[in-house]
């Protein structure tokens, strides 16, 4: 595994998302109730950044067409999305958020 620091915990407020770039790939970091998750940042339905979407609990709604994904698993929850999001291993060490990129 090749863990790399992508953000600090204080960079991602609870109920918010932050876009980071790992190896040229846009990734969204989410803070859901103090637990951090990482998914690919581009909706699988149409090109829109999920880090700009609406977060409701453990789900993120795409800002373009309203498709909903489960943040923790990447599962497509409601249309028009059908394909799941890629999720990334993430860990927190102290104040640092790391992704296995």
VOTORMAR-208381 format. One record per residue: z, y, x of N, C-alpha, C in turn; residue number from 1. Coordinates in steps of 0.05 Angstrom, whole numbers. Layout:
// residues N
ROKE:n.zz:n.yy:n.xx:ca.zz:ca.yy:ca.xx:c.zz:c.yy:c.xx:n
ROKE:Z:Y:X:Z:Y:X:Z:Y:X:NUM $
...
//
This chain:
// residues 101
ROKE:n.zz:n.yy:n.xx:ca.zz:ca.yy:ca.xx:c.zz:c.yy:c.xx:n
ROKE:0:-24:17:0:0:0:0:25:18:1 $
ROKE:-13:45:8:-15:70:23:-5:93:5:2 $
ROKE:21:95:4:34:116:-12:30:143:0:3 $
ROKE:23:162:-17:21:190:-8:34:209:-28:4 $
ROKE:47:229:-16:60:249:-33:39:266:-46:5 $
ROKE:42:270:-73:22:286:-87:35:310:-101:6 $
ROKE:62:310:-104:75:332:-118:105:329:-113:7 $
ROKE:119:350:-122:149:349:-123:157:346:-152:8 $
ROKE:180:334:-157:189:331:-185:189:357:-200:9 $
ROKE:197:379:-186:199:405:-199:171:416:-207:10 $
ROKE:149:404:-197:122:414:-203:114:405:-231:11 $
ROKE:127:385:-242:119:373:-268:143:374:-287:12 $
ROKE:143:394:-305:165:397:-324:164:374:-344:13 $
ROKE:186:368:-356:188:347:-377:169:354:-400:14 $
ROKE:153:333:-408:134:337:-429:108:350:-420:15 $
ROKE:104:353:-394:80:366:-384:65:347:-365:16 $
ROKE:41:356:-357:24:341:-339:14:360:-317:17 $
ROKE:8:348:-294:-3:363:-272:-27:348:-260:18 $
ROKE:-49:362:-255:-71:349:-242:-68:350:-212:19 $
ROKE:-72:328:-199:-73:326:-170:-98:311:-163:20 $
ROKE:-105:312:-137:-129:299:-128:-121:279:-106:21 $
ROKE:-129:254:-109:-123:234:-89:-150:221:-81:22 $
ROKE:-157:223:-56:-182:212:-46:-206:221:-63:23 $
ROKE:-205:247:-71:-227:259:-86:-227:252:-115:24 $
ROKE:-206:238:-125:-205:229:-153:-184:245:-168:25 $
ROKE:-191:257:-191:-171:272:-206:-151:253:-220:26 $
ROKE:-126:259:-216:-104:242:-227:-85:261:-242:27 $
ROKE:-76:252:-265:-56:267:-280:-28:254:-275:28 $
ROKE:-9:271:-268:19:263:-265:33:273:-289:29 $
ROKE:48:255:-303:62:262:-328:92:259:-323:30 $
ROKE:107:276:-336:137:273:-337:144:268:-366:31 $
ROKE:151:243:-372:158:234:-399:188:227:-398:32 $
ROKE:204:246:-409:233:241:-410:246:237:-383:33 $
ROKE:235:250:-362:246:247:-335:234:224:-319:34 $
ROKE:216:208:-331:203:187:-317:174:196:-312:35 $
ROKE:164:190:-288:138:199:-280:117:177:-282:36 $
ROKE:93:184:-291:71:165:-294:46:179:-283:37 $
ROKE:26:162:-276:1:173:-266:-23:157:-278:38 $
ROKE:-42:173:-288:-67:161:-299:-91:176:-287:39 $
ROKE:-114:164:-290:-138:179:-284:-138:204:-302:40 $
ROKE:-147:227:-293:-145:252:-308:-168:257:-326:41 $
ROKE:-189:241:-326:-213:246:-342:-214:226:-365:42 $
ROKE:-217:236:-389:-219:220:-413:-241:200:-410:43 $
ROKE:-237:175:-421:-258:155:-419:-280:158:-440:44 $
ROKE:-276:177:-459:-296:182:-480:-316:204:-472:45 $
ROKE:-306:226:-462:-323:248:-454:-308:263:-432:46 $
ROKE:-323:278:-416:-310:291:-393:-291:314:-401:47 $
ROKE:-266:308:-402:-245:327:-407:-220:319:-391:48 $
ROKE:-206:339:-381:-182:333:-365:-158:329:-383:49 $
ROKE:-146:306:-381:-123:300:-398:-98:316:-389:50 $
ROKE:-98:326:-365:-76:343:-357:-75:369:-373:51 $
ROKE:-97:375:-386:-99:399:-404:-93:391:-433:52 $
ROKE:-87:365:-438:-84:355:-465:-56:360:-476:53 $
ROKE:-51:350:-500:-26:353:-514:-10:328:-511:54 $
ROKE:15:330:-500:32:307:-496:52:305:-519:55 $
ROKE:53:281:-531:72:276:-553:86:250:-547:56 $
ROKE:110:251:-537:125:227:-530:111:214:-506:57 $
ROKE:103:188:-510:90:173:-489:60:173:-492:58 $
ROKE:49:192:-506:20:193:-511:9:221:-503:59 $
ROKE:-16:220:-495:-30:245:-489:-56:246:-506:60 $
ROKE:-60:269:-517:-84:273:-534:-105:289:-518:61 $
ROKE:-129:279:-517:-150:293:-503:-156:320:-516:62 $
ROKE:-159:341:-500:-163:367:-512:-191:371:-523:63 $
ROKE:-210:353:-517:-237:356:-526:-242:345:-554:64 $
ROKE:-237:319:-558:-243:306:-583:-219:293:-597:65 $
ROKE:-195:297:-585:-171:287:-598:-164:258:-595:66 $
ROKE:-178:243:-577:-171:215:-571:-143:214:-559:67 $
ROKE:-129:192:-565:-101:190:-556:-98:165:-538:68 $
ROKE:-84:169:-516:-78:147:-497:-48:145:-494:69 $
ROKE:-38:120:-490:-10:115:-482:-8:120:-453:70 $
ROKE:9:139:-445:12:148:-417:21:125:-399:71 $
ROKE:40:109:-408:52:89:-391:33:66:-384:72 $
ROKE:14:60:-402:-4:37:-398:-33:44:-396:73 $
ROKE:-41:69:-405:-69:77:-405:-83:67:-430:74 $
ROKE:-70:52:-447:-82:41:-471:-94:63:-489:75 $
ROKE:-118:57:-499:-130:75:-519:-117:70:-546:76 $
ROKE:-104:90:-557:-88:87:-581:-104:94:-606:77 $
ROKE:-118:116:-605:-134:123:-629:-160:137:-621:78 $
ROKE:-180:134:-638:-207:143:-632:-210:173:-630:79 $
ROKE:-232:181:-618:-255:165:-613:-254:148:-587:80 $
ROKE:-232:149:-573:-230:133:-548:-227:104:-553:81 $
ROKE:-240:87:-537:-238:58:-539:-231:45:-513:82 $
ROKE:-239:57:-491:-235:47:-464:-208:57:-453:83 $
ROKE:-191:40:-442:-166:50:-431:-170:67:-406:84 $
ROKE:-149:81:-399:-148:97:-375:-138:80:-352:85 $
ROKE:-147:86:-328:-137:73:-304:-109:85:-299:86 $
ROKE:-90:68:-293:-63:77:-286:-58:72:-257:87 $
ROKE:-42:88:-245:-36:86:-216:-7:81:-211:88 $
ROKE:-1:64:-191:27:60:-184:39:86:-174:89 $
ROKE:63:92:-183:76:117:-176:105:111:-169:90 $
ROKE:116:126:-151:145:124:-146:156:151:-138:91 $
ROKE:182:154:-141:195:179:-134:215:173:-112:92 $
ROKE:214:188:-91:233:186:-69:245:214:-65:93 $
ROKE:270:216:-72:283:242:-71:269:261:-90:94 $
ROKE:258:283:-80:243:302:-97:213:297:-96:95 $
ROKE:204:278:-80:176:273:-77:165:253:-96:96 $
ROKE:141:259:-108:126:241:-124:104:229:-107:97 $
ROKE:102:202:-106:82:189:-89:65:171:-106:98 $
ROKE:40:169:-99:21:152:-112:9:133:-92:99 $
ROKE:4:109:-100:-9:89:-83:-39:94:-86:100 $
ROKE:-50:108:-66:-78:115:-67:-92:102:-46:101 $
//
